[in-house]
Amino acid sequence: MSEAIDLLRRRVADLHQELVRYGLVVWTAGNVSARVPGEDLLVIKPSGVSYDELTPQNMILCDLDGNVVEGEHLPSSDTAAHAYVYRHRPDVGGVVHTHSTYASAWAARGEPVPCVLTAMADEFGAEIPIGPFALIGDDSIGRGIVETLAGHRSPAVLMKSHGVFTIGKDAEAAVKAAVMCEDVARTVHVSRQLGEPLPIAQDDIDRLNFRYQNVYGQRPAAQ
């Protein structure tokens, strides 16, 4: 188990640099976490530590109540929210939070991003929904995430007046969803400067999403 946790610490530390690479975070804001497979544990970044100073060694191991199991720093202030998601969504292996500019602008308006692009249909299969306003510090944000995404195909939710939370089968998938969320939020914003974006028929959204999730990309070779 120690070896598996060490590998996950390295992966989570590396994935935080993807948030910087794609311009999704500033200063020390934002976080990535990953569930430890087969255990009631998660790995998450420390609170208030510069991205340049993040290492596998300073990632924090917590239980699914948000209590520190191993680590010399305090965990992210969003740990309770991440832990709530893991407790109530056993299918989720990774959670990401950002304040990326365009997606957070939609969150500030309390407005979902409409599904008007094939890239949105592919990745999200629907609009990117708005979750309720919730204060940081307890599991209120986690409850809002779980309730908003229940029965929804989107792996992203815009928490009102706050920012982006994404989920995935693992931390890498959640990071990808955060990157795509900002990309489509920006494009749809630009489109609205030119006029009203054109809707995509629901049947076409369904077909696009099915193809992307089940056909697109490489598949393991047959044995």
N, C-alpha and C positions, 0 to 999 in steps of 0.2 A: 504493500500500500504506500509506503514511504516513497518508493520509486515513481509510482503513478502520480502522486501528489507533486513531486519535484518536476516531472514532465509538464504537468498542468500549470504549475507556477511559471515555468519558462514560456509556455504558450500564451498565458494571459498577459504576462509582461510584454511579450512581442506584439500582441494584438493592440495594446494601448498605443503603440507607435503608429499603427494604421489610422487611429483617430487623428493623430497629428498630421500624418501624411496627407489625408484627405481633407484637412481643414475643418474638422468637425468639433474641435475643442480649442479653448484658450486657457492660458495660465494653468491651474490645477483642476479645472472643472471636467466633469465627465468620468465615466468608469466602465470597465468591462468586468464581468464575473463569469465563472464557469462552475457547473456542478461537478463534483467528484463522482465519476461513474460508480454506481452501486453503493454509494455511501450517502448519509445525510449530512453532507459537508459541501462547502463552496469555497472557491478561491476568488479574492477580490483585491483591488488596489487599496493602498493605505490612503487615509484622508490627508488632503492638503500637501501632498508631496509632488514636486515638479516632475513632469514627464521625463525630463532628462535624467532624473535620479531613480527612476523605476527600474528595479532589477527583479529577477526571480526570487532572490532572497528576501526582499521586503514586501512581496505579496502576502496577504493575510489569509489564513485558513480559519473559517468560521463554521459553526453548525447552522442548521436551517432555522434557528431562532435568532440568528445574527450575533451569537456570542463568539468571542475570539477563542479559538482552540490553540492556535499557534501563530506567533508573530509579535514583533517588538513595537509596532505602531498601532494606533487606532485605525480601525477599518473605515472605508468610505462612509460618508454620512448617509448614503443611499443604501447601505447594507440591509436595513430592515425591509426596504421595498423589494430588493432582489430576493431575500430569503422568503418573503411571502409568496412571490411568484413560484419559486421552486417547491414550496410546500404544497401549493394548490395546483400546479401544472407539472405533473411528473414527466410529461413529454418534453419539457424545456430543459436544455442543457447549457444554455448561455443567455445572459442578459446584458444589454448595453444601454447606457444613458449618455446623451449629448445635449448640448445647447446649440446645435448647428444653426446657422443664421436664418436661412430661408424656412426650414421646417419650424423653427421656433417662432418665426414671424406669423405663420399660420396658427400656431398654438396661442400666440398673444391675442389673435382675433377670435379664438375659440371656434375656428372654422376647419372642417376636415378638408383634406386635399382630394378633389374629385378624381376618379379614375378616367382620365381622358388621354392616356398615352399607352401604347402597347407595352412599354417597359413597366408601367404600373400594373397592368393586367398580368404580366409575366410574374413579377416578384411579389405583388401584394394581392392580386385577385379581387380587388375591391378598392374603394376609397381608403385613404389613411384616416382612421377615425380620431375624434377628439375624446379624451378622457376628462374626468372631472378635475376641478381645482383641488389640490391637497397640499398640506404643509409638509415640509421635510422633517424627519426626526423619528417617526414611527412607521407603522406599516400601512398608513393611509394611502400612500402612492401605490404600493403593491396591490392593495385592494382595488384601486381604480383601474390599474393595468389589467388585472385578471377579469374584472367585471366587464370592461370595455371590449376586450378581445375574445370573450366567451362566444363561441359560435361564429367568429369572424375569421376570414382567411388571412387578413393582414398580419404580418409579424411586427408591425410598428403601430404605436399609438402616440398621439400628440397630447401630452398632459397640459390642460388649459393653463395659460400664463406661465408655463414652466419650460417644457422642452420635449425631447424625443426619448422614448423607451422602446427598445426592440428586443425580441426574443428569437431563439432559434434552437435547432436540435443540438447545436454546440455553440461555443463562443464565436467561432469563425462565422457561422451562419448569421448570428446576431449582429456582428460587425458589418457583414455585407449588407444586411437589411438597413442598418443605420446609414451606410454610404449611399445606398440607393434611395432612401427616404429623402436625404438632402438633395440629391440630384434631381429627382422628379418634383420636389417642392419648388426648387429654383426654376425649372422649366415651365411648370404650370403658372407660376407667378409671372414670368416673362410673357407667356401666352396671354394672360389676362390684361397686360398692358396694351395688347393689340386688339383685343375684343374678347368675346365670350368663347372659351374653349368648347370644341365640339364633343359631345358625349360619344362613348363607344357602347354599342348594344350589349346588353348583359350576356346574351348567348355567345357573342364574340369574346367578351372578357373571360367567360368560362372556358372556351376552347383554347384561348391563348394561355391561360393559367395552367390548364391541364398539360398542354404540350411542354411548356417550360419546366414544370415540376416533374414530368414523367418521361420526356423524350429528349429534351435539349441536353447537350453536353456529352461527355464520354461515359461509357458504362463499362463495368468490369468485363473482361473477356470471358467467354464461355469456357468452362473446364472440360 
